[in-house]
Amino acid sequence: MMRIALILAPLVALVALVAVFAMSIDRDPGLVRSVLIDKPAPQFDLAPVEGLDVPGFSRESLMGEPTLVNVFASWCVPCRAEHPLLEAMKAETGIRLFGINHNDPPENARAFLAELGNPYDAVGADRDRRVSIDWGVYGVPETFLVNAEGVIVYKHVGPMTPGSIEREVLPAIAAMRGE
């Protein structure tokens, strides 16, 4: 009997793993619940990227109107792919757009924005990644929606797509604005 149990144990473990993977296969990896959802944005104060003609920002800067906060880096290939979508969304919605430049030398951040365009109203330099950590960022790009009271209401992990913007981000912006 013990011999049969030892032979079946790996098979049972394999079946259990397959079941877990099968249940997770259609989950959207861009939808990650954050413990910060429905909580005030963390306290921070980011200096501007050196040589860029937009200011840095702080938690207090988020107050007063809805803001999209995008964490990006020049070395991030998905950030490059997402960038035109951010520009189009800002043009379409007029949402205030702030950027957290994650672990990037200032010359690289400036070159990235000079090449692709700068849709950001403010860009803070997070050279030591402390602010990104406080926001719960574990990779770039990540995007947050913060309401006029400074509360994080939405988080998207990974590059946004036209579909995710249409299905998730635009309705969240409309809801924040009471539309």
One Martini backbone bead per residue (centre of mass of N, CA, C, O) as a GRO file, in nm:
protein
  179
    1MET     BB    1   0.057   0.064  -0.021
    2MET     BB    2   0.303   0.254   0.001
    3ARG     BB    3   0.397   0.215  -0.292
    4ILE     BB    4   0.148   0.338  -0.429
    5ALA     BB    5   0.166   0.619  -0.297
    6LEU     BB    6   0.450   0.688  -0.416
    7ILE     BB    7   0.357   0.665  -0.714
    8LEU     BB    8   0.100   0.875  -0.698
    9ALA     BB    9   0.207   1.148  -0.590
   10PRO     BB   10   0.321   1.279  -0.853
   11LEU     BB   11   0.051   1.265  -1.009
   12VAL     BB   12  -0.113   1.444  -0.819
   13ALA     BB   13   0.069   1.692  -0.839
   14LEU     BB   14   0.039   1.731  -1.144
   15VAL     BB   15  -0.267   1.768  -1.151
   16ALA     BB   16  -0.271   2.016  -0.967
   17LEU     BB   17  -0.096   2.201  -1.147
   18VAL     BB   18  -0.271   2.191  -1.398
   19ALA     BB   19  -0.521   2.315  -1.264
   20VAL     BB   20  -0.397   2.585  -1.189
   21PHE     BB   21  -0.311   2.669  -1.477
   22ALA     BB   22  -0.593   2.643  -1.612
   23MET     BB   23  -0.731   2.868  -1.431
   24SER     BB   24  -0.500   3.099  -1.528
   25ILE     BB   25  -0.485   3.128  -1.848
   26ASP     BB   26  -0.719   3.382  -1.875
   27ARG     BB   27  -0.564   3.582  -1.728
   28ASP     BB   28  -0.493   3.916  -1.679
   29PRO     BB   29  -0.177   4.052  -1.619
   30GLY     BB   30  -0.275   4.367  -1.605
   31LEU     BB   31  -0.459   4.268  -1.356
   32VAL     BB   32  -0.361   4.415  -1.053
   33ARG     BB   33  -0.405   4.410  -0.740
   34SER     BB   34  -0.385   4.667  -0.510
   35VAL     BB   35  -0.338   4.786  -0.188
   36LEU     BB   36  -0.384   5.099  -0.295
   37ILE     BB   37  -0.661   5.072  -0.353
   38ASP     BB   38  -0.848   5.319  -0.204
   39LYS     BB   39  -0.585   5.487  -0.144
   40PRO     BB   40  -0.360   5.692  -0.072
   41ALA     BB   41  -0.106   5.821  -0.187
   42PRO     BB   42   0.200   5.830  -0.138
   43GLN     BB   43   0.457   5.980   0.009
   44PHE     BB   44   0.616   6.236  -0.200
   45ASP     BB   45   0.923   6.383  -0.376
   46LEU     BB   46   0.995   6.476  -0.705
   47ALA     BB   47   1.224   6.556  -0.904
   48PRO     BB   48   1.321   6.665  -1.180
   49VAL     BB   49   1.438   6.618  -1.477
   50GLU     BB   50   1.722   6.698  -1.592
   51GLY     BB   51   1.654   6.936  -1.853
   52LEU     BB   52   1.356   6.944  -1.822
   53ASP     BB   53   1.048   7.142  -1.898
   54VAL     BB   54   0.935   6.989  -1.642
   55PRO     BB   55   0.813   6.912  -1.355
   56GLY     BB   56   0.790   6.780  -1.078
   57PHE     BB   57   0.648   6.574  -0.804
   58SER     BB   58   0.382   6.520  -0.567
   59ARG     BB   59   0.127   6.436  -0.379
   60GLU     BB   60   0.004   6.726  -0.383
   61SER     BB   61  -0.016   6.738  -0.704
   62LEU     BB   62  -0.269   6.527  -0.714
   63MET     BB   63  -0.449   6.739  -0.632
   64GLY     BB   64  -0.788   6.843  -0.775
   65GLU     BB   65  -0.729   6.621  -1.011
   66PRO     BB   66  -0.723   6.397  -1.231
   67THR     BB   67  -0.464   6.132  -1.261
   68LEU     BB   68  -0.210   6.005  -1.463
   69VAL     BB   69   0.027   5.752  -1.368
   70ASN     BB   70   0.347   5.691  -1.524
   71VAL     BB   71   0.573   5.425  -1.543
   72PHE     BB   72   0.904   5.483  -1.677
   73ALA     BB   73   1.159   5.396  -1.937
   74SER     BB   74   1.403   5.404  -2.179
   75TRP     BB   75   1.476   5.077  -2.153
   76CYS     BB   76   1.167   5.025  -2.221
   77VAL     BB   77   1.000   4.871  -2.465
   78PRO     BB   78   0.694   4.890  -2.376
   79CYS     BB   79   0.702   5.199  -2.338
   80ARG     BB   80   0.736   5.266  -2.637
   81ALA     BB   81   0.466   5.130  -2.730
   82GLU     BB   82   0.276   5.304  -2.529
   83HIS     BB   83   0.322   5.612  -2.585
   84PRO     BB   84   0.110   5.679  -2.813
   85LEU     BB   85  -0.134   5.614  -2.628
   86LEU     BB   86  -0.090   5.838  -2.424
   87GLU     BB   87  -0.111   6.072  -2.621
   88ALA     BB   88  -0.398   6.006  -2.722
   89MET     BB   89  -0.543   6.009  -2.447
   90LYS     BB   90  -0.477   6.299  -2.376
   91ALA     BB   91  -0.612   6.426  -2.626
   92GLU     BB   92  -0.900   6.301  -2.576
   93THR     BB   93  -0.934   6.370  -2.244
   94GLY     BB   94  -0.727   6.573  -2.080
   95ILE     BB   95  -0.561   6.432  -1.894
   96ARG     BB   96  -0.358   6.427  -1.645
   97LEU     BB   97   0.007   6.372  -1.691
   98PHE     BB   98   0.226   6.166  -1.508
   99GLY     BB   99   0.579   6.092  -1.451
  100ILE     BB  100   0.783   5.810  -1.366
  101ASN     BB  101   1.125   5.794  -1.368
  102HIS     BB  102   1.283   5.479  -1.384
  103ASN     BB  103   1.600   5.428  -1.345
  104ASP     BB  104   1.728   5.704  -1.495
  105PRO     BB  105   1.909   5.882  -1.678
  106PRO     BB  106   1.855   6.199  -1.782
  107GLU     BB  107   1.955   6.170  -2.079
  108ASN     BB  108   1.764   5.931  -2.148
  109ALA     BB  109   1.494   6.065  -2.086
  110ARG     BB  110   1.524   6.301  -2.282
  111ALA     BB  111   1.561   6.131  -2.540
  112PHE     BB  112   1.295   5.978  -2.529
  113LEU     BB  113   1.110   6.240  -2.534
  114ALA     BB  114   1.230   6.366  -2.792
  115GLU     BB  115   1.155   6.130  -2.983
  116LEU     BB  116   0.832   6.073  -2.881
  117GLY     BB  117   0.746   6.274  -2.681
  118ASN     BB  118   0.574   6.501  -2.437
  119PRO     BB  119   0.280   6.435  -2.241
  120TYR     BB  120   0.383   6.554  -1.980
  121ASP     BB  121   0.326   6.768  -1.701
  122ALA     BB  122   0.506   6.566  -1.526
  123VAL     BB  123   0.849   6.469  -1.411
  124GLY     BB  124   0.988   6.224  -1.209
  125ALA     BB  125   1.288   6.133  -1.048
  126ASP     BB  126   1.360   5.771  -0.986
  127ARG     BB  127   1.668   5.666  -0.929
  128ASP     BB  128   1.618   5.468  -0.653
  129ARG     BB  129   1.305   5.347  -0.652
  130ARG     BB  130   1.135   5.434  -0.398
  131VAL     BB  131   0.865   5.533  -0.511
  132SER     BB  132   0.793   5.279  -0.669
  133ILE     BB  133   0.779   5.100  -0.422
  134ASP     BB  134   0.553   5.260  -0.274
  135TRP     BB  135   0.354   5.195  -0.530
  136GLY     BB  136   0.414   4.880  -0.618
  137VAL     BB  137   0.641   4.851  -0.816
  138TYR     BB  138   0.786   4.576  -1.042
  139GLY     BB  139   0.748   4.727  -1.323
  140VAL     BB  140   0.775   4.824  -1.663
  141PRO     BB  141   0.494   4.940  -1.709
  142GLU     BB  142   0.292   5.157  -1.499
  143THR     BB  143  -0.056   5.244  -1.412
  144PHE     BB  144  -0.236   5.524  -1.267
  145LEU     BB  145  -0.529   5.629  -1.095
  146VAL     BB  146  -0.606   5.958  -0.966
  147ASN     BB  147  -0.789   6.136  -0.779
  148ALA     BB  148  -0.869   6.453  -0.649
  149GLU     BB  149  -0.793   6.323  -0.347
  150GLY     BB  150  -0.539   6.112  -0.391
  151VAL     BB  151  -0.670   5.842  -0.493
  152ILE     BB  152  -0.632   5.520  -0.578
  153VAL     BB  153  -0.837   5.351  -0.848
  154TYR     BB  154  -0.600   5.241  -1.049
  155LYS     BB  155  -0.428   4.951  -1.210
  156HIS     BB  156  -0.161   4.895  -1.455
  157VAL     BB  157   0.011   4.623  -1.589
  158GLY     BB  158   0.188   4.718  -1.824
  159PRO     BB  159   0.107   4.764  -2.133
  160MET     BB  160  -0.102   4.938  -2.296
  161THR     BB  161  -0.395   4.905  -2.485
  162PRO     BB  162  -0.657   4.974  -2.671
  163GLY     BB  163  -0.840   4.780  -2.509
  164SER     BB  164  -0.770   4.870  -2.214
  165ILE     BB  165  -0.854   5.159  -2.254
  166GLU     BB  166  -1.150   5.113  -2.340
  167ARG     BB  167  -1.240   4.911  -2.098
  168GLU     BB  168  -1.086   5.073  -1.839
  169VAL     BB  169  -0.973   5.367  -1.845
  170LEU     BB  170  -1.203   5.543  -1.960
  171PRO     BB  171  -1.419   5.459  -1.748
  172ALA     BB  172  -1.252   5.557  -1.502
  173ILE     BB  173  -1.240   5.851  -1.584
  174ALA     BB  174  -1.544   5.901  -1.603
  175ALA     BB  175  -1.606   5.827  -1.308
  176MET     BB  176  -1.427   6.049  -1.178
  177ARG     BB  177  -1.600   6.281  -1.342
  178GLY     BB  178  -1.913   6.193  -1.349
  179GLU     BB  179  -2.006   6.060  -1.652
   0.00000   0.00000   0.00000
